[in-house]
Amino acid sequence: MDRHEIEGHEVVEKTVKPTGNGAHVYLPKSWIGATVKVVRTSELDTDSDE
């Protein structure tokens, strides 16, 4: 696992949910218009068909 250091103001931990042909992470409405960065913190499921 790589280690990354990111400066920011707030952190939330969410689970990515499937939607259509992609996936979403829902964040607080107050974050609308904010710039965010997403970091995957778990291994990918290699048994997945995608």
GITACOR-V485048 format. One record per residue. PSI is psi in whole degrees, -180 to 180 (* if undefined). Layout:
psi-><PSI;PSI>
This chain:
psi-><135;157;129;141;123;129;136;-172;-26;148;136;149;123;165;132;133;141;144;123;-129;13;-146;157;153;122;132;167;142;-30;-15;-4;130;-10;155;130;162;140;130;123;127;2;161;151;148;106;-11;-7;150;-11;*>
